[in-house]
Amino acid sequence: MARVDAEVSFLLAYIILPILSLFLVSRYLFELNLKKLESLVLRRTCAWLSRRYLEKEKQLLFKHLGDIKQTSRRALSILEIGIGSGENFQYYPRGVHFSCVEPNHHYDSVWKKKLEKFRHIRLDECFHLGAEDMPDVKSNMYDVVVCTLVLCSVMDPAAVLREIHRVLKPVSIFCFCH
Ligand SMILES: C[S@@+](CC[C@H](N)C(=O)[O-])C[C@H]1O[C@@H](n2cnc3c(N)ncnc32)[C@H](O)[C@@H]1O
């Protein structure tokens, strides 16, 4: 883990942050509209970091979902908190009814396009909310809540955990990785 931390710190400090700074400076000094390029670079960088450093952890984390689905006849209802660009679809087993909570609606077009490749996942609802307060999400509703790489970016992690507890069924799973 120390080696991974060192590699990630190196990439952030010497490659990602300088590139981002260059984009920001170009935007404000030269009034360049690089929004599309920025978002493409950010998305690609996050996807690459996720594949490079988290693939094994995520495979392990989601393996249990496949095992549980095999023993259950009905569809598994999943709520994903902070879906981002939809990096977790590839790990979901067949027979999944999927909803998500994502405050940033700019991700919608990205994850919806990705979801087209995963026809075994049925999309139920997307809530554009912060997970600290999810009044539109019913209590005791989901078999599984997935929350990967999100808790560090929320304002109030304790409130998020309380809300996750509320929306989960009494017998359920909370898939979390950080
Ligand atoms: C680093 S990305 C992780 C994306 C995805 N879960 C993954 O594993 O690749 C963090 C995500 O959390 C979302 N997010 C930030 N604050 C949030 C909040 N208060 N409630 C729910 N999601 C939030 C961001 O918009 C972003 O999509």
The ligand as an SDF file (V2000), in Angstrom:
LIG
                    3D

 27 29  0  0  0  0  0  0  0  0999 V2000
  -13.9830    9.9260   -7.1260 C   0  0  0  0  0  0  0  0  0  0  0  0
  -15.6000    9.8500   -7.7650 S   0  0  0  0  0  0  0  0  0  0  0  0
  -15.9620    8.1100   -7.5670 C   0  0  0  0  0  0  0  0  0  0  0  0
  -16.8200    7.6070   -8.6990 C   0  0  0  0  0  0  0  0  0  0  0  0
  -17.1820    6.1160   -8.6240 C   0  0  0  0  0  0  0  0  0  0  0  0
  -17.8940    5.8030   -7.4040 N   0  0  0  0  0  0  0  0  0  0  0  0
  -15.9510    5.2350   -8.7590 C   0  0  0  0  0  0  0  0  0  0  0  0
  -15.6890    4.3780   -7.8850 O   0  0  0  0  0  0  0  0  0  0  0  0
  -15.2470    5.3640   -9.7980 O   0  0  0  0  0  0  0  0  0  0  0  0
  -16.5700   10.6220   -6.4480 C   0  0  0  0  0  0  0  0  0  0  0  0
  -18.0440   10.7630   -6.8200 C   0  0  0  0  0  0  0  0  0  0  0  0
  -18.7810   11.1490   -5.6470 O   0  0  0  0  0  0  0  0  0  0  0  0
  -19.7180   12.1420   -6.0200 C   0  0  0  0  0  0  0  0  0  0  0  0
  -20.0850   12.9340   -4.8240 N   0  0  0  0  0  0  0  0  0  0  0  0
  -19.4410   14.0010   -4.3000 C   0  0  0  0  0  0  0  0  0  0  0  0
  -20.1050   14.4650   -3.2210 N   0  0  0  0  0  0  0  0  0  0  0  0
  -21.1880   13.6680   -3.0610 C   0  0  0  0  0  0  0  0  0  0  0  0
  -22.2680   13.6420   -2.1190 C   0  0  0  0  0  0  0  0  0  0  0  0
  -22.3750   14.5390   -1.1310 N   0  0  0  0  0  0  0  0  0  0  0  0
  -23.2090   12.6850   -2.2700 N   0  0  0  0  0  0  0  0  0  0  0  0
  -23.1190   11.7670   -3.2640 C   0  0  0  0  0  0  0  0  0  0  0  0
  -22.1260   11.7440   -4.1730 N   0  0  0  0  0  0  0  0  0  0  0  0
  -21.1710   12.6770   -4.0770 C   0  0  0  0  0  0  0  0  0  0  0  0
  -18.9800   12.9510   -7.0770 C   0  0  0  0  0  0  0  0  0  0  0  0
  -19.8600   13.7520   -7.8430 O   0  0  0  0  0  0  0  0  0  0  0  0
  -18.3200   11.8340   -7.8720 C   0  0  0  0  0  0  0  0  0  0  0  0
  -19.1730   11.3170   -8.8370 O   0  0  0  0  0  0  0  0  0  0  0  0
  1  2  1  0
  2  3  1  0
  2 10  1  0
  3  4  1  0
  4  5  1  0
  5  6  1  0
  5  7  1  0
  7  8  2  0
  7  9  1  0
 10 11  1  0
 11 12  1  0
 11 26  1  0
 12 13  1  0
 13 14  1  0
 13 24  1  0
 14 15  1  0
 14 23  1  0
 15 16  2  0
 16 17  1  0
 17 18  1  0
 17 23  2  0
 18 19  1  0
 18 20  2  0
 20 21  1  0
 21 22  2  0
 22 23  1  0
 24 25  1  0
 24 26  1  0
 26 27  1  0
M  CHG  2   2   1   9  -1
M  END
$$$$
